[in-house]
């Protein structure tokens, strides 16, 4: 079936520690069910979804998450997880519509004082080759620039195709700063800016959904509900990404 756009959601779960300071995975799952599932995402990127310290154990029940969302985790291979007890890699979890044909996937470990990583998946959807990169970047601008430069260098060696970058980019400047500039990434990434942090009264647009290739990101909105406010310090960001063109 021909498709012209994909529904995307990214959410930093804050390790399921809510406004009350308590870790409550059931509360996080309920927030996903009530607020994210109704948006029918084709792509769902989660950050801080595993425990903060090694062995970075899964906080959420991944089988239940798959049933609830109808999406498939890309982390079923051992090389896609920090360890056998992890849901993803350093808290990054990427789930995709199973109708997408997965062509390649890998973890990109990123430099920095705190362990960081990006999840890369290359898929085909409705005849369109598409690359998806989800990540959680550093709080420090200099490290964000180095981390995205690292991602950009990896992508430069791969086949050209439309790329979606989404996650908690920790970039508060609406214009994106040097980290999201073409000299760092090697591509022009665009997407609407929506404030997502803190959840109760958002001031900063830390979470982004971006794409290149002159394609459009539209219907962007920070999802809002009492369940979200209780579950994390970020609001989820949802948007639709236009599909355009084939691999060069």
N, C-alpha and C positions, 0 to 999 in steps of 0.2 A: 504494500500500500504506500502510495506517495505521501511524503510528509514535507511540510515547508518549515517547521520549527520544532524545537524541543523544549519541554518544560524542565527547568533546572532549579534546585534548591541547595543552599549551603547553610550549615548551622554549626557553630561552635557550642558543644554541649557542656563546657566547663566541668568535664569529668563527672557529669550528673550531680554536681554540688549546686543546690539551689539557693534561693534568697535566704533561706533559713540556716544555711551553712552545713546542711546534712546531705550526704550522698544518698540518692534515691533513684535507682535505675528504673523502677516501675513508674515513677513520676515522669521521667524522661520519655519512656515508651508511650505513656498516655498522651503526652504533649505531641509526640510525633503522630500518633493515631488521630488526634482530634484536630490538629492544625496543619500538619504537613501532608498527610495522606490525601485529604480532600483536594489538594492542588494537583494530584496525579502526576508526580514528577517522573520524567524519563531518566534524569540524572540526579542523584542525591549524594552530596559530599558532606561528611561529618568530620569535625576536628575535636580534639581533646575527648575522644570517644573511648580511649583505653586509660588505664591507670597511669599516673605520671611517672612512676619509678619502675625500673626493671624488676620483673620481666614484662612490664606493660600489659597486664592482664586485661582481657575484655571486660568491660563494664556492662554492656548490653548483651542480651541473648540474640546472637546473630541469626539463628534459624527463625526465631519469632519475628525479628526485624524484617527478614526476607518475606515471610508470609504476609506480614502486615502491609508492607509497601508494594509487594508484587515485583520487587527489584532483586537483582542478583549481585552479590558481592564479587569484586574482582580479586579478593584476597584468599581464595581457596587453595592457592599454592603456597608451600612453605616459604618460598623466596619472596612472597608478597606480604609476609607478616614478620613482625619483630621476633616472635617465637610462637611455639605451639599453643600458648595460652592467650595470645593476642587476637583481637578482632581485626586489626589492621596493622599499620606500621607507624609507630610513634603517635598513636591517637588519630591518624588519618585513615578514614574509611570511605571508600568510593563504591557506590551501588549504581547499577545501570539496568535499564529496561532489557530483559532477556531477549527481546526481538532484535537487539543490536548484535551484529556478528563481531565478536572480539578477535582482532587480528594480532594484537601484541599488547603486552602490559609489563610494567617494570616499576621498581622503586628508584627514585633519585635521592640519594642522601645529600643533604645540603650542609654547608659549613656554618659554624656558629658556636658560641659558648654552650648554649642549650641544644640538645639534639633536635634536628629538624629534618623533614623529608617532604618530597612531593610524590604523588601517585600518578603515573602516566598510563593511559589506556588509549589504544588506537582501535577504532571500530569502523564498521560500515553500517550505515543506517539508511534505508530506502535508496540504495545506490550511491550514497554520499560517503566518501572517506572522511573521517572526523577524528581529531585528537583531543582528548580530555586530560587536563592537568589539574589536580586538586592539591592544595597545600595549606600549610599554616606557617606563616613567615614570622621573622623576628620582630620584636618591639623596636629594635634599633634600626634607624634608616640606613646606616652604612652596611649593616649585615643584610638587610632586605635587598639592597642593591646587589651585593655579592651573591646572594642566594638566587635571585632571578637571573643574574648573569650566568650562573651555573646552569640553570634550567635552559636559558636561551642557547647556550653552547651545545647542549645535548640535542635540542630541537633542530639546530642548524645542520646537524649531520644526518637528519632523518628526512624521509620523503616529504615534500611540501603538501600540506593539506590544511583545511580550516582547523583552527585550534580554539578551544574553550578553556580559559583559565578561571578557576573559581576556588573560593575558600576564604579563610580568615587571613587577609593579606596584611593586617595591622597597619594599613596606610590611612591615616586620618585626613590627609590633604585631598580635597575633592579632585584636584587636577592630577593626582597620582604620584607626584614627586619623581625623583630620579630613578627609583627602582622600577617603575612601570614605563619608563621612557624607551624609545626605540634603540638608543645606544646600549642599553642594558639587555633588553629582551631580543633585539634583532627583528622586532615586528611591532606594528602599531596595534595596540589593544584598546578597545573602546567598550563602554557600557555605562548605563546610568548610575548615578551615585545616590544611595539611600542610607540614611543613618540607622545603625543597628545596635549601637552600644552606648550606654548600658541599657538593658532590656526594658527597665521601668520607664525611662525617659531618654530615648536615644539622642545622643549629641554627635557621635563620631561614626563615619562610614567605614568601619574596619573590614567589613565583609563585602566581597565583590563577585560579580559574574561578568566576565569580559570575553570578547572574541575579536578575531582579526579578520583579514580578507575582505574588509569593507562590508561585513555583514552586520546586522542590527541586533541589539539586545533590547527587548521591549517588555512592557507590562511588569517592570521591576517594582517590587514592593517588599517592605519589611513586614513579615507576618506577625500578627499581634493577637495575643489571647492571655487570659489569666494563667492558663496552663504553662505557656511559654515563660511568663514572668516568674513563675514559681520554680521552673526547672533549670534555668541558666541565666548568665549575665549578658548573653547576646540574644537578639532576635534572629530568627532564620531570615535569609534573603531569598526571595523567589523571583524568577524572571523567565521569559521565553527567549530562545536564541534562534535566529533565522538560519536555515541551512541554505547554502548557496555554493554551486560549482562543484567540480570534481578535482582530484589531485592533478597538479600541474605536471 
